[in-house]
């Protein structure tokens, strides 16, 4: 799976199972249901678990693509994990913002859809 495919799969994960803030995964009442996930949690889940996630992180894949995309609107700490977590957890960032950011980051610059709302932007 390419980094771009992983971001698209993570966006689909959040669209299907929900977006969560504050930790990787939310809770569900149904033990057989998929829990809502934060941006990083969805990438981990779709990268086939933590080992796949670490491989992606070490190779500058999906995490770096998403970080590069959202960091334009952040006062970044230059730490992809912390920056994405802070952006995901910001009160103004919605499920739709996360999905759009992932999909946008997955496309090449020549065919990118409209930019998602960033922290600090005019609402």
N, C-alpha and C positions, 0 to 999 in steps of 0.2 A: 504494500500500500504506500503510495507516495504521500508526502506531507500535505499536499493539496487535497488528496482523497480523504486523508484522515480528518482534516478540518471540515470537509463537507459531511463526513459521517458523524462527527461530533455535533455539528449544527443540526443534523437530522435527529440525533439523540435528544438534544434539548427540546426540539420542536415536538417530539413524540412523548417524552417523559417529564418534561418540565425543567425549569431553571431554578437553581438554588443559590442562596447567598450564605456566607458565614463559615461554611466548611464544604468539603468535596461533594457530599451527598446528603440529601434530606431523608426524612423518615417516611415510611408508608405504613398504612394499617394492614396491607396485604403482603404477607411474606413472599409471595410469588411475583409481586409487581416490581418493576424497575423503579428505583428511586430517582427523583429529580436530581440533577447534577449541576455543579458550577462549570464554568468554561474548562477548567483544568480537569475536573472529574469526568466530564464527557470525553475529553481527549484520552484520558487514561482508560476509560471503559472501552472506547472504540479502538485503542491501540493494543487491545488484548491484555490489559492489565498493567501493573506497575512496571514489570520488566520491559514491556514494549514502550512504555512512556519514557523510561530512562534512556532507552536506545534512541528514541526520537529526540529527546533533550540533548543528548551527547552529540548527535549528528546535525543539530541545528535545523530540525525539521519543522513540524507544524507549530510547535511552541514559538519558535523564532519568527515564523511567518506572522502569526497572530500578534506577537509582541511588536514586531516592526510596524504592523498596521496601526495598532492602537496607540503606540508610543508617540505618534504625532500630536495627540491631544492630551498627553500626560506630562507632568513634571516627573520624568522617570527616575527610578533608582538604578537603572541599568541592570536590573535583575529580572529576567523574564518571568520567573515564577511569582515573585512578590508583586511585580507590576500588574500582571494579569489578574492575580487574586484581588488586589486593591481595586482595579477597574471593575471586575465582575461584581464585587461587593458594594460598590458605590450606590447610594440610594436612588440616584437618577438613572442608572443603567437598568434597562429592562431585558426581559427574555428576548424580545425582538431585536434589541440592540446587539446582544451577544450573537444571535443567529446571523444577523446581517454582517457583523464584523468578521465572523468565521468564514462566511461565504465570500465576502469581499477579499479577504486575505488569501483565499484559495485561488483567486483568478489572477491572471497576468495583468500587468498595468494597462495593457491596451484594451482589455475587455472587462474592466472592473465596473460593477454596478455602483449606484450612488453611495457615498460615504455614510457610515453609521454616525449616530450622535455620540459625541465624545464628552467626557467630564469637563465641565466648565463652559461648554458651548451654550449658546442662547437656545432656550427651549421654546 
